[in-house]
Amino acid sequence: MLKYKALVTTESNKKYNNSIEEKNLDFLPDNNTLIKVKYSSLNYKDALSASGNKGVTKNYPHTPGIDAAGIIEHSSGTKFKKGEEVIVTGYDLGMNTFGGFGEYIRVPDEWIIKKPKNLTLSESMAFGTAGLTAGLCMRKLLQHGLKPEDGKVFVSGVTGGVGMISLMLFNKLGFEVSAITGKLNESKLLKNLGAKEIVDRNDLDLDLISPLQKPIYSGGIDAVGGKILSNLICSTSQRAAIACCGMVGGLSLDTSIFPFILRGLSLFGIDSAESLIDVKEEVWNNFSSDWKLENIDENIKDISLDELPDEIDKILEGNQIGRVRVVYD
């Protein structure tokens, strides 16, 4: 029986431990397609799974990793052939189905996307779920009709994975971007990625300043939620649109109805994990063509599987900047 290495989270007396273990393939679930993983990436949801968050992962032992890029090893279906390069993000991968923090995954073929030709497996995991989420936000805003000439846009949580790729993507498409961050020491990095302005998140992380504030933004991508989103909603111009996809700033939204009924604001919620597979394919194809980010690898930290436990601790402590990609031999 073929053996492989994986990060395994175990539970004992309500405590959780992460270790690199050697497993047999029969450890994997009985799905129809086996993939040899070449790259994965680290997301906040992975860190929650690896620390015992039962809202993400119900049963342990478990292998987290909501992202994987690799090569088809075997499939009992007809959609994919051995040797094809593929991408898997979201659905139940890394939540309750053993995920990309192992050298192999076994998943249903309806979760799998064939990698676009003009995108490498390595590049795909520089994006990962964070990039896919940013792309889904952008897709929704563009469908709404948002254009660079409409005025300034914002990105919050901009030193995280979703925020950083959102900033790069807005810049690629010609928008003037305000980067909202609590890490002002990263201002030089953010300006190099295309931010025209740096906004201190502490100026927005307050109880609602006013139900209808000065119109500043024609739209934006919010990866934080909470009080920051509440105030950003009230700072939008006529017919603006916001795509929201995060909640690290809080679960509640205490805002005003005025921007919706007086300015025609649209607020879109984005859930990348359960997006339709054809929508995911559309976004990945965009990243390989019109949305191609030539500098996507510049702020990536490549690590081995053995280095993952330390990086999981770092993201839980809020000390991660940019993206972390897991590279397998």
Steps between C-alpha positions, in 0.01 A plus 500: 500500500636841397587725793493879505571785743232729639444752775255334738307685770407275793274562797570385856318627810370799304853596399622495139841409368647529150768261380636367173412132466545225244172348386373231264273602214210315663506780762337719231123508443341277237447756221552434131810705412849476652728803455870528576529844658787718379401827671259627763458830683426611854172676579343621823238227474781242494639643820156478661470136395850427632415655837181301558227736386197269482315753284752417226593138571275270697713189543866429571759373411491721194722646227417867427569684174213652302725546194689253284663501157641182356486216252230238449632165619184298447131563430212258466300772323526614138561873551874485576792288383817393677770766472269802458587809706208615715390741774268431795378776732220510753191282523576256784873469430703561816187539708365148551672341198876455542660794327801644323739479795570145390695371201181336366130584507201295383199709396187489281578604144227768509727701736788505251597764243742435216785747532494773232789478252645844574521438875748271674411278795736710708326824398159352573598451864645850518133593451328210678166559670609853592551587135185322393304697759653828379413399143141416592467839669638673191273301271194612697608866503569503127166333431340780702664745260783644713758679284827682578351832389230468768750607764715371784454149640618340825643170619496413871711233669749577230806323646312168507474266205160612369577868555842495339379323185195730486733800508717355223196415290338843537832657401531267200156610379577871534320598822622756755521304825498601866662228713351470849737341751604494862856417396620843393859375502407309181409820312797476264406145402137597440594799285732278297199273438292789371342682797461873434411571863548329838214532750546413868238241592473658846330799337216265396500239777256706705133498590302638207636850439192627313212327318587685179861609471689692234489297174856382436496159331330374186547145626739261663588161637467444874683207655449608861135564588387645831520871579732570207247372247220680685675835449614425145139434399414854610796651308395388153388710205190468283438148358814363666561129557688313773595132500553361851669171579658513847416529868828532692384846611176369646185303420249780551406775257362813670454744214239725339229440241559848354777406251278224360185708448651847440809405299397166351787308657536128418665269753605157369593206722764267356540134595781345300483148645155415364511701178380313193780312327446683171531834678827386657622391157414845363706673769800267455487561126496875567812466716673327210401770248357851550565497875848347478713637786859474390626590849287246686809313624675805645339489846471125543678309773572142392516241778523125537241281668728478805488879542120519501436474878703817569323689220160392635592651837609820326174549310296436817703771677428747217865525400479377141561740212404392149474139388659172608535222242573140595736329257532121476800318352 
